[in-house]
Amino acid sequence: MARAATDNLGKGGIAVARPRGSHWQQSLGVWGPWLLIGLFVVWAAIAQTQQFVVGVIVGSLYALSAVGLTLIYGIARVPHFAHGDAMMVAAYLGFFALTGAVAGTRSGDAHFPLAVAALPGATEPIWRFSFGYGLVIAIVIGTLLAVPLLLAIDRVVYQRLHRRGAGTAILAVASLGVAITMRGAMLLIWGADSRRYTSGIRKTVELPGLPPIVADQIFIVLAALVLTVVAYVLLYRTRLGTSMRATADNANLARASGIDVAATRRWTWIIGGGLTAVAGSLLALQSQLSPELGFVLLLPIFASAILGGIGSPHGAFIGGLLVGIIGEVAVGVGIISPGYKLAVVFVVLIAVILVRPQGLFGARP
């Protein structure tokens, strides 16, 4: 009865003393970051249009990879610090499928006789793109080769550590070991020299009110957006997505409810790894192939996932766009050099999580 009385008093709002100003603090935590972000995006789109567009393009690559990362961490419970290197492995596998080239002697690469580029018209540019249908096929092949590799790594390394009760710190260190191994394999097979999917001058497209945009970059942004929408539909509109979300909330309860947690984990790696693999190939199309590039991108990818909210695919996508825009606009203003743009991103990230520890779209604990 005493407990019931206390509950009733709490509901009545008479005997419960609330800190003065708590309502305003709560409102500030909910709407404050969104208001500042909205004002910044509007200002950047108007005053720094060139940098804003570049930020959207770069951010879309962060976003697609961050969606894969947030799925893997949120459901499989693996802090995958090999995520950036997995991107580059998939990109190199796509490069191998396209050209058949691996590091050979000092005189040049060794080429396998079977390559997508040898198909009739495979390298003929489509529209204003710098690539033909052969690159699209190569990206699909690279993804199909990378996903089984990630599944094998999960089975051999992460699942064994989980069964032995390994904590987050041990899993993180193990994933760093996986990353170093991947990087060494790329250096051994393809060498340290940078490589490109396509060469030559890239054509631009004129859009009203925007600076000239390279046609390939339009393809990158659209591909990232479409794949993120597909991932969102799978997660929130399918039976598999329901199983994935239930496993993320409580794996033991999901297992007791009849959900095949092991199969759900495999599908998580297939979907998350597939998104990561495509993101790596799109990154290589945007810039170049380099074994070290994946490690360089690891911090902004993690920042994107944390900013959007771990476990939220749409949050990770928006977080990636914000990370890209903030970094590029900060450099475009001229206050800092390009080498410090990531520092500005992390200052903003810290400011946001101090107000909203769960991220922009994360659920409250």
N, C-alpha and C positions, 0 to 999 in steps of 0.2 A: 504494500500500500504506500509505503514511503516513497518507493521508486515511482509509482504511478503519480503520486502527488508532485514529485519533482518534474516528471515529464509534462504534466499539465501546466505547471508554472512556467516551464520553458516554452510551451506552445502559446501561453497567454502573453508572454513577453513582458511580465511584470517583475518577477523575482530574478530574472536572468540579467545580469549586468553586462552590457556589451561595451567594449572599448569605444570611446568617443571617436568618431571619424572613421570607424571600420568600414562603413558602407562606401565612403568615398575612396578609401584605399582599395577596396575590392573592385569598384568601378574603374579605378585607374589601372589596376592590374589587367582588367579585361579589355578595356577600350584604348588605353594609353598607347601601347605599342602599335595597335592597328592605325590609330590616328597619325602617329609620327611616320609610320611606313607609307601610308597613303599619301601624305603630304610630300614625302621624299620622292616617291615614284612619279607623282604628277610634276613636281619641279624638275626632276631629272629628264623626263620625257620632253619637257618644253625647253629648258635651258641648256641641257647637255644631250641633245638628240643623238649625236654620233656615238658618244660613249654609251648611251642608254641602249641603242640597238646592238652594239658589240656586247654589252653586258647580257642582253637577252640571249644572244647566240651562245656565248660561253656558258651562261647560266643554264641553258637547256641541256648541255652536256653534263654539268654537275647534277642537274635535277634528275635525269634519267638514271644515272648511276646511284644517286642517293635513294631513289625509290627501291632499287634492288637491295641496297645496304639496309634500309630500314625494315624490309621484309625479312631478311636473313637474321638480323639482330632481334627483331621483335618476336619472331616465331621460332626460329631455330636456336635462339639465345647464344649466338656466336658473335663476339666483337671482332669482325672480320677485317683485320688490319692488312690482309693480303688483297683487299678489294681493288685497289688501284692497279696492282700487278696482274690481277685476274683480267682487268680490262685490257691491258696491253698484250697479254697472252692471246686473248681472243682476237685482237686486232692483227697480231702477227700470223695467227692461223688463217685469218681471212686473206692476208697478204700472200701467204703461201698458196692458198687455194687459187688466188687470182693469177699469180706469176709463176708458181712452182719454184721460187728462188729460195735458197738457203746459203749461208756463208760457205764459200768454197776456199780456193787457194788465194794467194795474194793477187793473182792475175784477174780475179773476178768471182762472181757467184757461180754456184752450181745450180743447174736448172733441171727439174724433173720434167719428163716429157708430157705429162698430163697437167694441164692448167686451164682454168676457165677462160683466160685471155685468148687461148687458141681457138675458141669457138667462133664461128662466122659472125662478124659484126659485134662481138662482145665488148670491144673497146670504143666503138663509135659513139660519140657523145649524144645523149638524149637532151633535147631542147637546148637550154643554155648551160646544162651541167657539164662538168669536166669529165664525166664518166659515162659508161654505157651500162647495159643491163648486166654485163659480166660482173661488175662490182657488187650489185645487189645480190647476185647468186653467191659471190664469194663471202659476203657478210653473213648470209644464211648458213653457208658451210662452216665458216669460222665459229658461229654460234653453236651449231650442232656438234662441233668437235670440242668446244670449251665446256659445255654443260656437263657431259659425262666426266670430264676431268675434275670439275668442281664437286660432283657427286662422289667421286672416288676419294677426293681429299676429305670430304665430310665423313665418309664411312671409315676411312683409315685413321684419321687424326682426331677430328672433333667429337665424333660419337664415342670413340674409345675413352677420351678424356671425360666426357659427360658421364659415362658409366662408372668411372672411377671417382666421381664426385669432385672433379676439378672445378675451381672457381673461375670467376671472370678474369682475374689477373693471369692465371695459368693459360687459359684459352687465348688471351690477347698475346702473350709471349709466344705461344705455339703458332698463332697466325702470322706473327712477324717472321718466324722461321720458315713458314710456308712461302711468305712473300720473297724472302731472300733466295729461296730455292728456285722459285719461278723466275726471278730476275737473272739468276745464274744460267738457267736453261735457255732463256732468250739470248743472252750474250753468247752462249756456246753455239747455238744453232744459227742465229742470224747476225751475230757480230754487234759491235758497238756503234757502227755508222747509222746515221738517220736514214730512213727510207720513206717513200711516199707511194700512195696508191696511184695517184695521177700526176702528170707533169704538164708543163705548159702554162699559158696564160688562162686565168679563170675569168669567165664572162660575168658581168654584173647585170643587175636588174634595177630599173628605175621604178620606184613606187611613190605615189603622191605623198608629199610631206616628209619623206624619209631620205637619208643619204643613199647613194648607190650601195646595193647589197649584192654580195657574191651569190650566184644562183645556188651553189652547193650549200651555202649557209641556210637558205630557205628550206632546202631538203632536210637539213639537220634538225632545224626547229620543228618542222612539221612531223618528222619521224618521231622525235622525242615526245611531242604532244600526243600523237596517236597511240603510242605504246603505253604512255602513262594512263590514258583513258581506258585502254584495254585492261591494264593491271587493276585499275579501280573497279571496273565492272566485274572482273573475276573475283575480286576480294569482297565486294559488297552485294553482288547480284547472283552469285552462284552457290551451289551446295559446297563446292570445294572451298570457296571463300569463307563460308560459315565455319567449316572445320578449321581453317587456318586461324580465324579470329578466336575461336574457342580454345585452340591450342595455345595461342599467344596469351590468353587470359589465365588459363590454368590447365596445364597439360595433364595432370593427374585426373582432374574432374572430366576433362574431355575424353580421356581413355575410359573412365568409368561410364561415360554416356554412350559408349559404343563407337567412338571415332577412332579410326586407325591413325594413331599419332605418328607412327613411323612413315606411313605413306604420305601423310600431310607434310612431314618434314622434307621428304624427297621432292614433293611438288613445290615446296617453298624454295628449295635450291634450284629447281628447274626454272621457275618463273623469275626469281631474283637473279640467278646466274645468267639467264637469257637476256634480261634487261641490261645487266652489267656488260655482257659480251657485245651487245649492239652498241652500247654507249662507247666502248673502247674503239670499235670500228668507225663510228661517227667522229670520234675525237681524232683518229688518224686521218680521216678525210679532211677535217678542219685544219690540222696542222701537219704532223708527221709522226712517223713511228720511231720510238726510242725506248729502250728497256728501262731507263730511269724515269720516264714521264709518269708512269703509274704512281710511283712513290711521291712525286711532286704534287699530284692531284689528290692524294689521300686526305690531307687536312681540309681543303675546301669541301670535299665530298662529305666528310664527317660533320663539318660545320653546317652544311645544308640539311642533313638529316636531323641534327640536334635542334637547329633553328626552327624547322617545320614541326618537330615533335616526333620522337622515336615511335615507330609503329603506325604512323599516318602516311600513306603513300601520296595523297594529294598535298599534305603538309611538306613532305620531302621535296616534291616538285616545286612548290612555291618557294620553299627555302633555298633551293638551288638557283632559281631565277634571281632571288634577292641577293644571294652571295655574289653572283656574277655581276649584277647591276651595281651593287655597292662598290665592289673592287674597281670596276672600270671607271665609274663616275668619279671616285676618289682620285684616281690618277688623272682623269681628264680635267678636273678643276685646277690642277697644277700645284697643289699644296705638297704632295708627296711624290716620290719617284715610284716607278712601277714595282720595284723590289719590295715596297712596303705596303702594297695594297692588301695583302692577306692579313697584315696586322690590323688594318682598319676594319676588315670583316670580323675579326675576332673581338675587337672592342665592341662592335655592335652586338655580336652574339652574346657576350658577357652581360651587356646592358639589358638585353631582352630576357635572358634566363634569370637574371636577378629579380625581374618583375614577374615573369611567367616561367617558373622552373620547368614546367612540362613542355615548353615550346609553344609556338603559335597555334598549332592544331592538336597538341597532345592532350590526353584526358587528365583531369586532375587526379592526383593520387588519393 
